[in-house]
Amino acid sequence: MVALVTLKPDADDAFLAAASTCAAASRGEAGTLHYEIWRETDGERRVVFNELYVDEEAVEQHMASDHFKAFGRAAADLWTAPPTIIVTHPVDID
């Protein structure tokens, strides 16, 4: 799963603090295999969440977690629009 978030001007520090708290808790979830946050260097300078879960149930548990809900409340006033979510699946290239 990839989530793209465009922040309001001067919202970087508050957003990244909230995102870091959520990421730390998310990495501890049983179904989370990978949870990284990236910052786009050019263009809109979006924040990119790169997440990998064992299955759809793990995604649902993540989205129902208290830390995810708290992050959503904290971030809602910091982005220009709700995140763009891209659901992905691995491609076997062997």
C-alpha positions in Angstrom: 0.0 0.0 0.0 1.2 3.5 -0.8 -0.3 6.7 0.6 0.5 10.1 -0.8 -0.2 13.2 1.3 0.3 16.8 0.3 0.8 19.1 3.3 -0.3 22.6 3.9 2.5 25.2 4.1 4.4 25.1 7.4 2.7 21.8 8.5 5.7 19.6 8.0 7.0 19.4 11.6 3.6 18.7 13.2 2.6 16.2 10.5 5.9 14.3 10.6 5.8 14.2 14.4 2.3 12.6 14.3 3.3 10.3 11.4 6.4 9.1 13.3 4.3 8.2 16.3 1.9 6.3 14.1 4.8 4.6 12.2 6.4 3.4 15.5 3.2 1.8 16.7 2.4 0.4 13.2 5.7 -1.3 13.0 4.8 -3.2 16.1 1.6 -4.6 14.7 1.7 -8.4 14.1 0.6 -8.1 10.5 2.9 -5.3 9.4 5.9 -6.4 7.3 7.1 -3.0 6.3 6.2 0.6 7.2 8.3 3.5 5.9 7.7 7.2 5.5 9.4 9.1 2.6 9.5 12.8 1.7 9.3 13.8 -2.0 12.3 16.1 -2.8 10.8 18.0 -5.8 7.4 19.0 -7.0 4.7 19.1 -4.4 7.0 17.7 -1.7 4.5 15.1 -0.7 4.9 12.7 2.1 4.8 9.1 0.9 3.9 6.1 3.1 5.1 2.8 1.9 3.4 -0.1 3.8 3.3 -3.8 3.5 1.0 -6.2 5.4 0.7 -9.9 5.5 -2.9 -9.8 4.3 -6.0 -7.7 4.0 -7.1 -8.5 7.5 -3.8 -7.0 8.8 -4.6 -3.8 6.8 -8.1 -3.7 8.4 -6.6 -4.2 11.9 -4.1 -1.4 11.2 -6.9 1.0 10.1 -9.0 0.2 13.1 -6.1 0.7 15.6 -6.2 3.5 18.1 -2.8 4.9 16.9 -4.0 5.1 13.3 -7.2 6.8 14.3 -5.2 9.3 16.5 -2.9 10.0 13.6 -5.9 10.7 11.3 -7.3 13.2 13.8 -3.9 14.9 14.3 -3.2 15.1 10.5 -6.6 16.1 9.3 -5.9 19.9 9.6 -2.3 19.5 8.2 -2.9 18.2 4.7 -4.5 19.9 1.7 -6.8 16.9 1.0 -7.2 13.4 2.3 -4.4 11.0 1.3 -4.4 9.3 -2.1 -4.3 5.6 -1.3 -2.8 3.2 -3.8 -3.4 -0.5 -3.0 -0.7 -2.7 -4.5 0.1 -6.3 -4.8 3.5 -7.9 -5.5 4.4 -8.9 -9.0 6.4 -12.1 -9.4 9.3 -11.1 -11.7 11.2 -14.4 -11.4 
